[in-house]
Amino acid sequence: MRLAIADPPYLNKAVRWYGTDGYGHGDGQGRADEHPEAAYWDEQASHLDLLARLQSDYDGWAIAMDPASLPLYLSAEPPGVRVAIWHKTNAMPSASRVRGVYEPLLVFTPQGRRTHGTGPIADDVLHAGFERSGGTFIGRKPQAWTHWVLALLGYDPATDAVDDLFPGSGAVAAAIETYRPPAPRAGRLRRPTGDKAQRLRSAARGAHSRKAAVLAALDTGASIRATAREAGVATSTVQRWKAEAENAGGH
C-alpha cells in the first residue's frame, strides 16, 4: 500500500518559525528553518488542499497539527478518520497558565487494517517527550512519534511504501528506516458466526453420527480395521472412540 506522513508547518505559525522574517521565540532565535514560501502554510486553504491530496493519492495517511487546527480539518468531514493524541511529556512552559501538552494527529488507517486481528494492537494516545539531543530543529518529531504513527497505519515494511511529505530535519525518514512492526498481541477468541458457524455445527453433527455408526458396527463384532476402512476414519480414531465408550460404561 501507499502511505503518507504529513507534518506541515502549523497553521498561523508557519511564518513565525519558517518565514524569512520569522521571529521564532520572539527574538529571532530557535527558528526551525527558512523557507521563502512559508506564508503559504498560514492559509487555511493550503491545509485543506493537503488533506484532499492525501485522500486522493494514498491508501492511508496521517497529518500532524496544532490543536487549534483540528476544527478546520474536521470541517472537511474526511470519512473514516480517527483523531489520535500525542501527549508531550516534556512540553516547554509557556506564558499561559494552562500548558499545552498535546498535539492531535488525524489518521486514516487503510481499509482492511482497522479491525481486530488485522495487525498489531496500537493505542490512539502516545505519551512521549521531545528528544533533547540529536539536533535543535524546532518541531522535530521524536522517533517514538513516527513509530507510533506507522503502527496506527498498520505499516508493513515488506509490502508498503511511506512518503514523508515534509522531510524537514530528516527525523521522520530516519525513524521509518528503523521501524519494525511489533508482534501481534493475543486477543480474545471470537465465536464463529454466519455460514462458518453453520458449517462447524454440521461437521460436529456429522462426526457424532459417524461415531455412533462405528460403535454400532463394533457391537456386531466387526473388526476395528474393517470398521475404520468402512467409515473412512483412522484406525486410531476407532480405537479411541471404542475406549471412550468402554470408559463411559457403554461397551
NORWO-V76394 format. One record per residue. RES is the residue in one small letter. SS is DSSP state (H for helix, E for strand, C for the rest). Layout:
res=RES ss=SS
res=RES ss=SS
This chain:
res=m ss=C
res=r ss=E
res=l ss=E
res=a ss=E
res=i ss=E
res=a ss=E
res=d ss=C
res=p ss=C
res=p ss=C
res=y ss=C
res=l ss=C
res=n ss=C
res=k ss=C
res=a ss=H
res=v ss=H
res=r ss=H
res=w ss=H
res=y ss=H
res=g ss=C
res=t ss=C
res=d ss=C
res=g ss=C
res=y ss=C
res=g ss=C
res=h ss=C
res=g ss=C
res=d ss=C
res=g ss=C
res=q ss=C
res=g ss=C
res=r ss=C
res=a ss=C
res=d ss=C
res=e ss=C
res=h ss=C
res=p ss=C
res=e ss=C
res=a ss=H
res=a ss=H
res=y ss=H
res=w ss=H
res=d ss=H
res=e ss=C
res=q ss=H
res=a ss=H
res=s ss=H
res=h ss=H
res=l ss=H
res=d ss=H
res=l ss=H
res=l ss=H
res=a ss=H
res=r ss=H
res=l ss=H
res=q ss=H
res=s ss=H
res=d ss=H
res=y ss=C
res=d ss=C
res=g ss=E
res=w ss=E
res=a ss=E
res=i ss=E
res=a ss=E
res=m ss=C
res=d ss=C
res=p ss=H
res=a ss=H
res=s ss=H
res=l ss=H
res=p ss=H
res=l ss=H
res=y ss=H
res=l ss=H
res=s ss=H
res=a ss=C
res=e ss=C
res=p ss=C
res=p ss=C
res=g ss=C
res=v ss=C
res=r ss=E
res=v ss=E
res=a ss=E
res=i ss=E
res=w ss=E
res=h ss=E
res=k ss=E
res=t ss=C
res=n ss=C
res=a ss=C
res=m ss=C
res=p ss=C
res=s ss=C
res=a ss=C
res=s ss=C
res=r ss=C
res=v ss=C
res=r ss=C
res=g ss=C
res=v ss=C
res=y ss=E
res=e ss=E
res=p ss=E
res=l ss=E
res=l ss=E
res=v ss=E
res=f ss=E
res=t ss=C
res=p ss=C
res=q ss=C
res=g ss=C
res=r ss=C
res=r ss=C
res=t ss=C
res=h ss=C
res=g ss=C
res=t ss=C
res=g ss=C
res=p ss=C
res=i ss=C
res=a ss=C
res=d ss=C
res=d ss=C
res=v ss=E
res=l ss=E
res=h ss=E
res=a ss=E
res=g ss=C
res=f ss=C
res=e ss=C
res=r ss=C
res=s ss=C
res=g ss=C
res=g ss=C
res=t ss=C
res=f ss=C
res=i ss=C
res=g ss=C
res=r ss=C
res=k ss=C
res=p ss=C
res=q ss=H
res=a ss=H
res=w ss=H
res=t ss=H
res=h ss=H
res=w ss=H
res=v ss=H
res=l ss=H
res=a ss=H
res=l ss=H
res=l ss=H
res=g ss=C
res=y ss=C
res=d ss=C
res=p ss=C
res=a ss=C
res=t ss=C
res=d ss=C
res=a ss=E
res=v ss=E
res=d ss=E
res=d ss=E
res=l ss=C
res=f ss=C
res=p ss=C
res=g ss=C
res=s ss=C
res=g ss=C
res=a ss=H
res=v ss=H
res=a ss=H
res=a ss=H
res=a ss=H
res=i ss=H
res=e ss=H
res=t ss=H
res=y ss=C
res=r ss=C
res=p ss=C
res=p ss=C
res=a ss=C
res=p ss=C
res=r ss=C
res=a ss=C
res=g ss=C
res=r ss=C
res=l ss=C
res=r ss=C
res=r ss=C
res=p ss=C
res=t ss=C
res=g ss=H
res=d ss=H
res=k ss=H
res=a ss=H
res=q ss=H
res=r ss=H
res=l ss=H
res=r ss=H
res=s ss=H
res=a ss=H
res=a ss=H
res=r ss=H
res=g ss=H
res=a ss=H
res=h ss=H
res=s ss=H
res=r ss=H
res=k ss=H
res=a ss=H
res=a ss=H
res=v ss=H
res=l ss=H
res=a ss=H
res=a ss=H
res=l ss=H
res=d ss=H
res=t ss=C
res=g ss=C
res=a ss=C
res=s ss=C
res=i ss=H
res=r ss=H
res=a ss=H
res=t ss=H
res=a ss=H
res=r ss=H
res=e ss=H
res=a ss=H
res=g ss=C
res=v ss=C
res=a ss=C
res=t ss=H
res=s ss=H
res=t ss=H
res=v ss=H
res=q ss=H
res=r ss=H
res=w ss=H
res=k ss=H
res=a ss=H
res=e ss=H
res=a ss=H
res=e ss=H
res=n ss=H
res=a ss=C
res=g ss=C
res=g ss=C
res=h ss=C
